Amino acid sequence: MQSPLQILFIDDHIGLLEGISSILKTKDSSLQFFLASNTESAQRIFKAKGSISLIVADLNIDGEDGIKAISILRKIREVPCIIYSMYSDLFHVKAALAANVQGYVSKKSSTEELLRTIHTVAEGRSFYCTETMKT
């Protein structure tokens, strides 16, 4: 049996967190999600669950900067990160690249593309979705 890929998913929209994680788990049962709606809860979960090996975060988390949240979490432990955001413009994509984020997925993308990004980044490669490549 394959060990689950443990993912910390951070977004201030709880319904989105629950819905997307549920859809992704249906498509791939090897995924296990830990959900956080702000940076503080993300820190608590990340410290408590040392087996989390990937972070998926929105750029705007309840008024907080998602890239800053990733930076805070990476001070605890270095893991690959994916931005999952409604923004897919050049400014935001460049900011993610500058922060050494390995993946970027627009919320306009399909769940299949998000799933492909998760697996690609978990394998140690980078993946920026089709929507971001248009910028």
Contact map, one row per residue, 1 for C-alpha under 8 A:
111000000000000000000000000000000000000000000000000000000000000000000000000000000000000000000000000000000000000000000000000000000000000
111100000000000000000000000001000000000000000000000000000000000000000000000000000000000000000000000000000000000000000000000000000000000
111110000000000000000000000001000000000000000000000000000000000000000000000000000000000000000000000000000000000000000000000000000000000
011111000000000000000000000011110000000000000000000000000000000000000000000000000000000000000000000000000000000000000000000000000000000
001111100000000000000000000001110000000000000000000111000000000000000000000000000000000000000000000000000000000000000000000000000000000
000111110000000000000000000000111100000000000000001111000000000000000000000000000000000000000000000000000000000000000000000000000000000
000011111000000000000000000000111100000000000000000111110000000000000000000000000000000000000000000000000000000000000000000000000000000
000001111100000000000000000000001111000001001100000101110000000000000000000000000000000000000000000000000000000000000000000000000000000
000000111110000010000000000000001111000000000000000000111000000000000000000000000000000000000000000000000000000000000000000000000000000
000000011111000010000000000000000011111001000000000000111100100000000000000000000000000000000000000000000000000000000000000000000000000
000000001111110110000000000000000001110000000000000000001101110000000000000000000000000000000000000000000000000000000000000000000000000
000000000111110000000000000000000001110000000000000000000001110000000000000000000000000000000000000000000000000000000000000000000000000
000000000011111110000000000000000000100000000000000000000000000000000000000000000000000000000000000000000000000000000000000000000000000
000000000011111111000000000000000000100000000000000000000000000000000000000000000000000000000000000000000000000000000000000000000000000
000000000000111111100000000000000000000000000000000000000000000000000000000000000000000000000000000000000000000000000000000000000000000
000000000010111111110000000000000000000000000000000000000000000000000000000000000000000000000000000000000000000000000000000000000000000
000000001110111111111000000000000010000000000000000000000000000000000000000000000000000000000000000000000000000000000000000000000000000
000000000000011111111100000000000010000000000000000000000000000000000000000000000000000000000000000000000000000000000000000000000000000
000000000000001111111110000000000000000000000000000000000000000000000000000000000000000000000000000000000000000000000000000000000000000
000000000000000111111111000000000000000000000000000000000000000000000000000000000000000000000000000000000000001000000000000000000000000
000000000000000011111111100000001000000000000000000000000000000000000000000000000000000000000000000000000000000000000000000000000000000
000000000000000001111111110000000000000000000000000000000000000000000000000000000000000000000000000000000000000000000000000000000000000
000000000000000000111111111000000000000000000000000000000000000000000000000000000000000000000000000000000000001000000000000000000000000
000000000000000000011111111100100000000000000000000000000000000000000000000000000000000000000000000000000000001000100000000000000000000
000000000000000000001111111111110000000000000000000000000000000000000000000000000000000000000000000000000000000000000000000000000000000
000000000000000000000111111110000000000000000000000000000000000000000000000000000000000000000000000000000000000000000000000000000000000
000000000000000000000011111110000000000000000000000000000000000000000000000000000000000000000000000000000000000000000000000000000000000
000000000000000000000001111111100000000000000000000000000000000000000000000000000000000000000000000000000000000000000000000000000000000
000100000000000000000000111111110000000000000000000000000000000000000000000000000000000000000000000000000000000000000000000000000000000
011110000000000000000000100111110000000000000000000000000000000000000000000000000000000000000000000000000000000000000000000000000000000
000111100000000000000001100111111000000000000000000000000000000000000000000000000000000000000000000000000000000000000000000000000000000
000111100000000000000000100011111100000000000000000000000000000000000000000000000000000000000000000000000000000000000000000000000000000
000001111000000000001000000000111110000000000000000000000000000000000000000000000000000000000000000000000000000000000000000000000000000
000001111000000000000000000000011111000000001000000000000000000000000000000000000000000000000000000000000000000000000000000000000000000
000000011100000011000000000000001111100001000000000000000000000000000000000000000000000000000000000000000000000000000000000000000000000
000000011111000000000000000000000111111011001000000000000000000000000000000000000000000000000000000000000000000000000000000000000000000
000000000111110000000000000000000011111011000000000000000000110000000000000000000000000000000000000000000000000000000000000000000000000
000000000111000000000000000000000001111111000000000000000000110100000000000000000000000000000000000000000000000000000000000000000000000
000000000100000000000000000000000001111111100000000000000000100100001000000000000000000000000000000000000000000000000000000000000000000
000000000000000000000000000000000000011111110000000000000000000000000000000000000000000000000000000000000000000000000000000000000000000
000000000000000000000000000000000001111111111000000000000000000000000000000000000000000000000000000000000000000000000000000000000000000
000000010100000000000000000000000011111111111100000000000000000000000000100000000000000000000000000000000000000000000000000000000000000
000000000000000000000000000000000000001111111110000000000000000000000001100000000000000000000000000000000000000000000000000000000000000
000000000000000000000000000000000000000111111111000000000000000000000000000000000000000000000000000000000000000000000000000000000000000
000000010000000000000000000000000101000011111111100000000000000000000000000000000000000000000000000000000000000000000000000000000000000
000000010000000000000000000000000000000001111111110100000000000000000000100000000000000000000000000000000000000000000000000000000000000
000000000000000000000000000000000000000000111111110000000000000000000000000100000000000000000000000000000000000000000000000000000000000
000000000000000000000000000000000000000000011111110000000000000000000000000000000000000000000000000000000000000000000000000000000000000
000000000000000000000000000000000000000000001111111100000000000000000000000000000000000000000000000000000000000000000000000000000000000
000000000000000000000000000000000000000000000111111100000000000000000000000000000000000000000000000000000000000000000000000000000000000
000001000000000000000000000000000000000000000000111110000000000000000000000000000000000000000000000000000000000000000000000000000000000
000011110000000000000000000000000000000000000100111111100000000000000000000000000000000000000000000000000000000000000000000000000000000
000011100000000000000000000000000000000000000000001111100000000000000000000000110000000000000000000000000000000000000000010000000000000
000011110000000000000000000000000000000000000000000111110000000000000000000000111100000000000000000000000000000000000000010000000000000
000000111100000000000000000000000000000000000000000111111000000000000100000000111100000000000000000000000000000000000000000000000000000
000000111100000000000000000000000000000000000000000001111100000000000000000000001111000000000000000000000000000000000000000000000000000
000000001110000000000000000000000000000000000000000000111110000001000100000000001111100000000000000000000000000000000000000000000000000
000000000110000000000000000000000000000000000000000000011111100001000000000000000011100000000000000000000000000000000000000000000000000
000000000000000000000000000000000000000000000000000000001111100011100000000000000011100000000000000000000000000000000000000000000000000
000000000011000000000000000000000000000000000000000000000111111111000000000000000000100000000000000000000000000000000000000000000000000
000000000111000000000000000000000000111000000000000000000111111111000000000000000000000000000000000000000000000000000000000000000000000
000000000011000000000000000000000000110000000000000000000001111100000000000000000000000000000000000000000000000000000000000000000000000
000000000000000000000000000000000000000000000000000000000001111110000000000000000000000000000000000000000000000000000000000000000000000
000000000000000000000000000000000000011000000000000000000001111111011000000000000000000000000000000000000000000000000000000000000000000
000000000000000000000000000000000000000000000000000000000011101111111000000000000000000000000000000000000000000000000000000000000000000
000000000000000000000000000000000000000000000000000000001111100111111100000000000000000000000000000000000000000000000000000000000000000
000000000000000000000000000000000000000000000000000000000010000011111110000000000000000000000001001000000000000000000000000000000000000
000000000000000000000000000000000000000000000000000000000000000111111111000000000000000000000000000000000000000000000000000000000000000
000000000000000000000000000000000000001000000000000000000000000111111111100000000000000000000000000000000000000000000000000000000000000
000000000000000000000000000000000000000000000000000000101000000001111111110000001000000000000000000000000000000000000000000000000000000
000000000000000000000000000000000000000000000000000000000000000000111111111000000000000000000000001000000000000000000000000000000000000
000000000000000000000000000000000000000000100000000000000000000000011111111100000000000000000000000000000000000000000000000000000000000
000000000000000000000000000000000000000001100100000000000000000000001111111111000000000000000000000000000000000000000000000000000000000
000000000000000000000000000000000000000000000000000000000000000000000111111111100000000000000000000000000000000000000000000000000000000
000000000000000000000000000000000000000000000000000000000000000000000011111111000000000000000000000000000000000000000000000000000000000
000000000000000000000000000000000000000000000010000000000000000000000001111111000000000000000000000000000000000000000000000000000000000
000000000000000000000000000000000000000000000000000000000000000000000000111111100000000000000000000000000000000000000000000000000000000
000000000000000000000000000000000000000000000000000000000000000000000000111111110000000000000000000000000000000000000000000000000000000
000000000000000000000000000000000000000000000000000011100000000000000000010011111000000000000000000000000000000000000000000000000000000
000000000000000000000000000000000000000000000000000011100000000000000000000001111100000000000000000011000000000000000000110100000000000
000000000000000000000000000000000000000000000000000001111000000000000100000000111110000000000000000011100000000000000000100000000000000
000000000000000000000000000000000000000000000000000001111000000000000000000000011111000000000000000011111000000000001100100000000000000
000000000000000000000000000000000000000000000000000000011110000000000000000000001111100000000001000010111000000000000000000000000000000
000000000000000000000000000000000000000000000000000000011110000000000000000000000111110000000000000000011110000000000000000000000000000
000000000000000000000000000000000000000000000000000000001111000000000000000000000011111100000000000000011110000000000000000000000000000
000000000000000000000000000000000000000000000000000000000000000000000000000000000001111100000000000000000111000000000000000000000000000
000000000000000000000000000000000000000000000000000000000000000000000000000000000000111110010000000000000110000000000000000000000000000
000000000000000000000000000000000000000000000000000000000000000000000000000000000000111111011000000000001100000000000000000000000011001
000000000000000000000000000000000000000000000000000000000000000000000000000000000000001111111000000000000000000000000000000000000001001
000000000000000000000000000000000000000000000000000000000000000000000000000000000000000111111100000000000000000000000000000000000001001
000000000000000000000000000000000000000000000000000000000000000000000000000000000000000011111110000000000000000000000000000000000000000
000000000000000000000000000000000000000000000000000000000000000000000000000000000000001111111111000000000000000000000000000000000000000
000000000000000000000000000000000000000000000000000000000000000000000000000000000000000111111111100000010000000000000000000000000001000
000000000000000000000000000000000000000000000000000000000000000000000000000000000000000001111111110000000000000000000000000000000000000
000000000000000000000000000000000000000000000000000000000000000000000000000000000000000000111111111000000000000000000000000000000000000
000000000000000000000000000000000000000000000000000000000000000000100000000000000010000000011111111110010000000000000000000000000000000
000000000000000000000000000000000000000000000000000000000000000000000000000000000000000000001111111111000000000000000000000000000000000
000000000000000000000000000000000000000000000000000000000000000000000000000000000000000000000111111110000000000000000000000000000000000
000000000000000000000000000000000000000000000000000000000000000000100010000000000000000000000011111110000000000000000000000000000000000
000000000000000000000000000000000000000000000000000000000000000000000000000000000000000000000001111111000000000000000000000000000000000
000000000000000000000000000000000000000000000000000000000000000000000000000000011110000000000001111111110000000000000000000000000000000
000000000000000000000000000000000000000000000000000000000000000000000000000000011100000000000000100111110000000000000000100011110000000
000000000000000000000000000000000000000000000000000000000000000000000000000000001110000000000000000011111000000000001100100001111000000
000000000000000000000000000000000000000000000000000000000000000000000000000000000111100000001001000011111100000000001000000000111001000
000000000000000000000000000000000000000000000000000000000000000000000000000000000111100100000000000000111110100011001000000000011011000
000000000000000000000000000000000000000000000000000000000000000000000000000000000001111100000000000000011111100000000000000000001011000
000000000000000000000000000000000000000000000000000000000000000000000000000000000001111000000000000000001111110000000000000000000000000
000000000000000000000000000000000000000000000000000000000000000000000000000000000000010000000000000000000111110000000000000000000010000
000000000000000000000000000000000000000000000000000000000000000000000000000000000000000000000000000000001111111011000000000000001110000
000000000000000000000000000000000000000000000000000000000000000000000000000000000000000000000000000000000011111111000000000000000000000
000000000000000000010011000000000000000000000000000000000000000000000000000000000000000000000000000000000000111111100000000000000000000
000000000000000000000000000000000000000000000000000000000000000000000000000000000000000000000000000000000000011111110000000000000000000
000000000000000000000000000000000000000000000000000000000000000000000000000000000000000000000000000000001000111111111000000000001000000
000000000000000000000000000000000000000000000000000000000000000000000000000000000000000000000000000000001000111111111100000000000000000
000000000000000000000001000000000000000000000000000000000000000000000000000000000000000000000000000000000000001111111110000000000000000
000000000000000000000000000000000000000000000000000000000000000000000000000000000000000000000000000000000000000111111111000000000000000
000000000000000000000000000000000000000000000000000000000000000000000000000000000100000000000000000000111000000011111111100001111000000
000000000000000000000000000000000000000000000000000000000000000000000000000000000100000000000000000000100000000001111111110000000000000
000000000000000000000000000000000000000000000000000000000000000000000000000000000000000000000000000000000000000000111111111000000000000
000000000000000000000000000000000000000000000000000000000000000000000000000000000000000000000000000000000000000000011111111111100000000
000000000000000000000000000000000000000000000000000000000000000000000000000000011100000000000000000001100000000000001111111111100000000
000000000000000000000000000000000000000000000000000011000000000000000000000000010000000000000000000000000000000000000111111110000000000
000000000000000000000000000000000000000000000000000000000000000000000000000000000000000000000000000000000000000000000011111110000000000
000000000000000000000000000000000000000000000000000000000000000000000000000000010000000000000000000000000000000000000001111111000000000
000000000000000000000000000000000000000000000000000000000000000000000000000000000000000000000000000001000000000000000001111111100000000
000000000000000000000000000000000000000000000000000000000000000000000000000000000000000000000000000001100000000000001001100111110000000
000000000000000000000000000000000000000000000000000000000000000000000000000000000000000000000000000001110000000000001001100011111000000
000000000000000000000000000000000000000000000000000000000000000000000000000000000000000000000000000001111000000000001000000001111101100
000000000000000000000000000000000000000000000000000000000000000000000000000000000000000000000000000000111100100010001000000000111111100
000000000000000000000000000000000000000000000000000000000000000000000000000000000000000000000000000000000000100000000000000000011111110
000000000000000000000000000000000000000000000000000000000000000000000000000000000000000100000000000000001101100000000000000000001111111
000000000000000000000000000000000000000000000000000000000000000000000000000000000000000111001000000000011100000000000000000000011111111
000000000000000000000000000000000000000000000000000000000000000000000000000000000000000000000000000000000000000000000000000000011111111
000000000000000000000000000000000000000000000000000000000000000000000000000000000000000000000000000000000000000000000000000000000111111
000000000000000000000000000000000000000000000000000000000000000000000000000000000000000111000000000000000000000000000000000000000011111
